[in-house]
Structure formats: structure tokens, C-alpha cells
Amino acid sequence: MRFKLPLGDRYYDYHILREIAFLVYPLSYWRHSLIREFLKFASTFKYVPDNILEVGCGNGFFTKILSYRFPQSLITSIDTSPKSIAHAQKRRLTNVTFKKQNFFDMTGKYDLIVSLHVFILLDPDNAFLKVRNLLAKRGVAFITYSGKTVFTELHRRFYKVVVGDEIEFKNRQKLIDKAKESGLLPEVIEINSGEGSFALILKRLDNGQNSKEV
Ligand SMILES: C[S@@+](CC[C@H](N)C(=O)[O-])C[C@H]1O[C@@H](n2cnc3c(N)ncnc32)[C@H](O)[C@@H]1O
């Protein structure tokens, strides 16, 4: 029998719970590591990305950082949870449009796609193909995952009870292989050993000088 708390599938709608969770060490430390590595990665940019897509923005915690880091960019931050979007909109970030939208229904081209700990929930085949289609020719994606450690195993058990979903740990090498099969060039950045977290930096394989598409 599957035990499920009343919180169940609406976990993402309970923002107070999520905000309190991030006050707890080591979750706050892991979060800080993600931000630090993203800012390091962003410091290597040779141009300002015109259009940025954030996938699974949740309550907009990271959107705020994106907005401050790239004040001249147009940022689209999406999430499937309407309550997450309503909460994120309260942040009043002038260069951000928050939308209740499924990533797989997105259209357009983006110079930067960012997603923190959302692709752990998505099927990698479809997700990488979608990233490939949404990336502008010179575009780049920063996608983070958590890995299997003692701490994250405990966290996923908690998640299973509270949210009701079982999330399998993704095999890093398989993700790399799938990204390549989807026409992407992957590179790995290690983030935090306690969380086993890492980012996949994805560029289009056909971003060379001879390609005509923009
Ligand atoms: C683990 S939370 C991460 C939230 C946020 N990125 C953060 O780091 O705090 C995953 C989020 O992804 C959203 N999500 C899941 N599947 C999605 C999809 N296909 N399209 C857009 N958002 C999605 C969920 O509603 C949830 O808010």
C-alpha cells in the first residue's frame, strides 16, 4: 500500500513549506552551491543573452538571481504549477515574464536555457530533443541534476512520502549519451559532492560557422 500524506501532489503549491525547507542546512548549502556555480558559468559569457528561458521556476527563487544577473535580457520563466507562478509573480521582476506552461509545449529560440533540478523529473530523450529545438544557434543550456548520495537517497524517500512520486536517479553517462544523440554537445560541471549535484552544459552540435539557421 502506498502511503501518501494529504499534501500529496500539491507539494509544489505549498510555497511556505518550500521556503522553510531551504532554510534547513544542508539544503540551503546545496542551493548556494548551485547559484555559485551558475554565476561562475555566467561569468564566462562573451555576450549578453537576449532571450533566456527558465524551466520549472517554482516560486521564482532563482529567477530573482537570473533577473539581477542579466538585467538587459528578456527572461521567460515557466512552471506547470499555477500556484508557483502566482507566487513567483509577486516578486515583481521587471525583465521577467512568468507563465504557467509545460516545457514540452514551449516554442521560440533562446540564447540561454536554465533549469535547476527539474530535469530529474523529465524523460531525458524528450527533454534533450526539446532543449535542442529551443536553443538558438549560439545558445547554451545550464541544466542541473542531483545524484545518488546518502543524503539525497533520504531526501527522495521523504519526497516519495510527501509528493507521492518516485524519482529515479539518472545515470550521468546515460544522460551524456542521450544528449549527444539529441544533437547536443554536453559538458559536465561538478557542483556539490554531498548532493551529488552536477550541471550539464549543453550546446548545439551544429553551432558551427557553416550552419545557416539562427
Ligand atoms: C524540484 S522543483 C524545482 C523548482 C526550482 N527550479 C528550484 O530549484 O527551486 C521542480 C519544478 O518543476 C516544475 N515542473 C515539472 N515538470 C515541468 C514541466 N514539464 N514544465 C514546466 N515545469 C515543470 C514543477 O512544477 C516544480 O515547480
Ligand as a Chemical Component Dictionary entry (heavy atoms), coordinates in Angstrom:
data_LIG
# 
_chem_comp.id                   LIG 
_chem_comp.type                 NON-POLYMER 
_chem_comp.pdbx_formal_charge   0 
_chem_comp.three_letter_code    LIG 
# 
loop_
_chem_comp_atom.comp_id 
_chem_comp_atom.atom_id 
_chem_comp_atom.alt_atom_id 
_chem_comp_atom.type_symbol 
_chem_comp_atom.charge 
_chem_comp_atom.model_Cartn_x 
_chem_comp_atom.model_Cartn_y 
_chem_comp_atom.model_Cartn_z 
_chem_comp_atom.pdbx_ordinal 
LIG C1  C1  C 0  12.192 20.235 -7.923  1  
LIG S1  S1  S 1  11.220 21.651 -8.343  2  
LIG C2  C2  C 0  12.493 22.822 -8.721  3  
LIG C3  C3  C 0  11.990 24.232 -8.672  4  
LIG C4  C4  C 0  13.055 25.300 -8.864  5  
LIG N1  N1  N 0  13.757 25.153 -10.125 6  
LIG C5  C5  C 0  14.017 25.291 -7.717  7  
LIG O1  O1  O 0  15.182 24.912 -7.915  8  
LIG O2  O2  O -1 13.613 25.671 -6.612  9  
LIG C6  C6  C 0  10.598 21.204 -9.953  10 
LIG C7  C7  C 0  9.654  22.250 -10.551 11 
LIG O3  O3  O 0  9.489  21.915 -11.939 12 
LIG C8  C8  C 0  8.112  22.083 -12.292 13 
LIG N2  N2  N 0  7.904  21.227 -13.474 14 
LIG C9  C9  C 0  7.895  19.881 -13.529 15 
LIG N3  N3  N 0  7.699  19.450 -14.791 16 
LIG C10 C10 C 0  7.601  20.571 -15.560 17 
LIG C11 C11 C 0  7.402  20.782 -16.954 18 
LIG N4  N4  N 0  7.264  19.759 -17.821 19 
LIG N5  N5  N 0  7.340  22.052 -17.421 20 
LIG C12 C12 C 0  7.486  23.107 -16.560 21 
LIG N6  N6  N 0  7.668  22.959 -15.220 22 
LIG C13 C13 C 0  7.735  21.711 -14.727 23 
LIG C14 C14 C 0  7.353  21.692 -11.030 24 
LIG O4  O4  O 0  6.048  22.237 -11.008 25 
LIG C15 C15 C 0  8.258  22.281 -9.943  26 
LIG O5  O5  O 0  7.923  23.600 -9.614  27 
# 
loop_
_chem_comp_bond.comp_id 
_chem_comp_bond.atom_id_1 
_chem_comp_bond.atom_id_2 
_chem_comp_bond.value_order 
_chem_comp_bond.pdbx_ordinal 
LIG C1  S1  SING 1  
LIG S1  C2  SING 2  
LIG S1  C6  SING 3  
LIG C2  C3  SING 4  
LIG C3  C4  SING 5  
LIG C4  N1  SING 6  
LIG C4  C5  SING 7  
LIG C5  O1  DOUB 8  
LIG C5  O2  SING 9  
LIG C6  C7  SING 10 
LIG C7  O3  SING 11 
LIG C7  C15 SING 12 
LIG O3  C8  SING 13 
LIG C8  N2  SING 14 
LIG C8  C14 SING 15 
LIG N2  C9  SING 16 
LIG N2  C13 SING 17 
LIG C9  N3  DOUB 18 
LIG N3  C10 SING 19 
LIG C10 C11 SING 20 
LIG C10 C13 DOUB 21 
LIG C11 N4  SING 22 
LIG C11 N5  DOUB 23 
LIG N5  C12 SING 24 
LIG C12 N6  DOUB 25 
LIG N6  C13 SING 26 
LIG C14 O4  SING 27 
LIG C14 C15 SING 28 
LIG C15 O5  SING 29 
# 
